[in-house]
Structures are given as structure tokens and as C-alpha cells.
Amino acid sequence: MTELDPVIHAQARLRVVATLSALGDGDRITFPRLQELLGMTAGNLSVHLRKLEDAGYVEITKTHRGRTPATLVRLSRAAGWRSRSTPRPSATCSTPPTSGSSHDPRSRRPGHPPVR
């Protein structure tokens, strides 16, 4: 078994990556919105983002919206992240129903997610 990467597996940084993984391909989130979602202080989030950026896990873009500076964050494409729009095995495979459960037969066909 390979060692866990302490850069990404620290609890706060893992929360950052998990939140960013919910974005679609090419989507970015503003720093204040990410801060709000995670409930972190600006200084704390900034330090964690810097470590993730230095390790190649995230991309940070500083720009302006009109005259207002904006910091945009997303998972790094170079790190090979899959976005939520990339099919995952659970979206193309189904598990057999447990006894006594109602189950829609469409979920047994490949390419159809289970009906909830």
C-alpha cells in the first residue's frame, strides 16, 4: 500500500479538495465563496490553498471583475482530477437489490444509474 500524501490528506486540505471536486469541468469558485462553504478564516484558507497550489493540486487565478480584484480557484487539470461530470463506475454499474427492497429494473442496464 502506498503512503498517504500529507499535503492533500490533512483534514482541512482534504475538505478543500472535496469541495472543489464538486465543480464542473472548467468551473472555478471565488475565494470568498469557497471560504464561506468551508467556514474557514481567510488566512487559514489562504495557507492551505498555497500548499495545495505548490504541490500542483489546485490552480489559483488572480484577476479583476471591473475594478474589484477576484481570486478564482479550481482543481488542477495537470493533477489528473476527474470532475463530477466525468462518469464514475457507480454511475454505469448497479448493485443487486437487497432482499425486500423495491428496485427499478432500469438500474440493471449499463449506463443507467440506480433509481433512488
HUBELWO-V762779 format. One record per residue. N is the residue number from 0. SS is DSSP state (H for helix, E for strand, C for the rest). Layout:
# HUBELWO-V762779
N;SS
N;SS
This chain:
# HUBELWO-V762779
0;C
1;C
2;C
3;C
4;C
5;H
6;H
7;H
8;H
9;C
10;H
11;H
12;H
13;H
14;H
15;H
16;H
17;H
18;H
19;H
20;C
21;C
22;C
23;C
24;C
25;C
26;C
27;C
28;E
29;E
30;H
31;H
32;H
33;H
34;H
35;H
36;H
37;H
38;C
39;C
40;C
41;H
42;H
43;H
44;H
45;H
46;H
47;H
48;H
49;H
50;H
51;H
52;H
53;H
54;C
55;C
56;C
57;E
58;E
59;E
60;E
61;E
62;E
63;E
64;E
65;C
66;C
67;E
68;E
69;E
70;E
71;E
72;E
73;E
74;E
75;C
76;C
77;C
78;C
79;C
80;C
81;C
82;C
83;C
84;C
85;C
86;C
87;C
88;H
89;H
90;H
91;H
92;C
93;C
94;C
95;C
96;C
97;C
98;C
99;C
100;C
101;C
102;C
103;C
104;H
105;H
106;H
107;H
108;C
109;C
110;C
111;C
112;C
113;C
114;C
115;C
